[in-house]
């Protein structure tokens, strides 16, 4: 029995978006250390959501966006951590 990628990716996508909401709230509110933790968690979650969307719609070009986001979120969290270390 053959199943399409969209049928299996939709429940996983719903779980990822459900996990993304608390991470976004932590990024937008709270003390700077909590914001940094939210930023560190949000980057890989959004990357996984983009990878799942690329798999569900069969568009391998969307994987480039996920790769760029993964690199930029890592660099952004390093910059924010350095800024946070100067203020503490």
C-alpha positions as CSV (number, residue, x, y, z in Angstrom):
1,X,0.0,0.0,0.0
2,X,1.5,3.3,-1.1
3,X,0.9,6.5,0.9
4,X,1.7,9.9,-0.3
5,X,4.1,12.2,1.7
6,X,1.4,14.8,2.3
7,X,-0.7,12.3,4.3
8,X,2.1,11.5,6.7
9,X,3.5,14.9,6.9
10,X,0.4,16.7,8.0
11,X,0.1,15.2,11.5
12,X,3.9,15.7,12.0
13,X,3.5,19.3,10.8
14,X,0.7,19.9,13.3
15,X,2.8,18.6,16.1
16,X,5.8,20.8,15.1
17,X,3.6,23.9,14.9
18,X,2.1,22.9,18.3
19,X,5.6,22.8,19.8
20,X,6.5,26.0,18.1
21,X,3.9,28.1,19.8
22,X,5.4,27.9,23.4
23,X,8.9,28.5,21.9
24,X,7.7,31.6,20.2
25,X,6.0,32.9,23.3
26,X,9.2,32.4,25.2
27,X,11.1,34.3,22.5
28,X,8.7,37.2,22.6
29,X,8.3,37.5,26.4
30,X,10.3,37.2,29.5
31,X,13.8,38.0,30.7
32,X,16.7,37.9,28.2
33,X,17.9,34.4,29.2
34,X,14.4,33.0,28.5
35,X,14.3,34.8,25.2
36,X,17.6,33.3,24.2
37,X,16.4,29.8,25.1
38,X,13.2,30.4,23.0
39,X,15.4,31.6,20.1
40,X,17.6,28.5,20.3
41,X,14.6,26.2,20.3
42,X,12.6,28.1,17.6
43,X,15.3,27.9,14.9
44,X,15.4,24.1,14.6
45,X,11.7,23.7,14.9
46,X,11.0,26.1,12.1
47,X,13.7,24.4,10.0
48,X,11.9,21.0,10.6
49,X,8.6,22.6,9.6
50,X,10.1,23.8,6.4
51,X,11.7,20.4,5.7
52,X,8.3,18.7,6.3
53,X,6.6,21.2,4.0
54,X,9.2,20.5,1.3
55,X,8.6,16.7,1.6
56,X,4.8,17.1,1.7
57,X,4.6,19.2,-1.5
58,X,7.5,17.5,-3.3
59,X,9.5,20.7,-3.8
60,X,13.2,20.0,-3.1
61,X,14.0,23.7,-3.7
62,X,12.3,24.6,-0.4
63,X,15.1,22.7,1.3
64,X,17.4,25.5,0.5
65,X,15.3,27.9,2.5
66,X,15.4,25.5,5.5
67,X,19.2,25.2,5.2
68,X,19.7,29.0,5.1
69,X,17.4,29.4,8.1
70,X,19.3,26.8,10.1
71,X,22.5,28.6,9.5
72,X,21.1,32.0,10.2
73,X,19.3,30.9,13.4
74,X,22.5,29.4,14.7
75,X,24.5,32.6,14.0
76,X,21.7,34.7,15.4
77,X,21.6,32.8,18.7
78,X,25.4,33.2,19.0
79,X,25.1,36.9,18.5
80,X,22.3,37.2,21.0
81,X,24.3,35.1,23.5
82,X,27.3,37.4,23.1
83,X,25.2,40.5,23.6
84,X,23.5,38.9,26.6
85,X,26.9,38.1,28.2
86,X,27.9,41.7,28.0
87,X,24.8,43.0,29.8
88,X,25.0,40.5,32.7
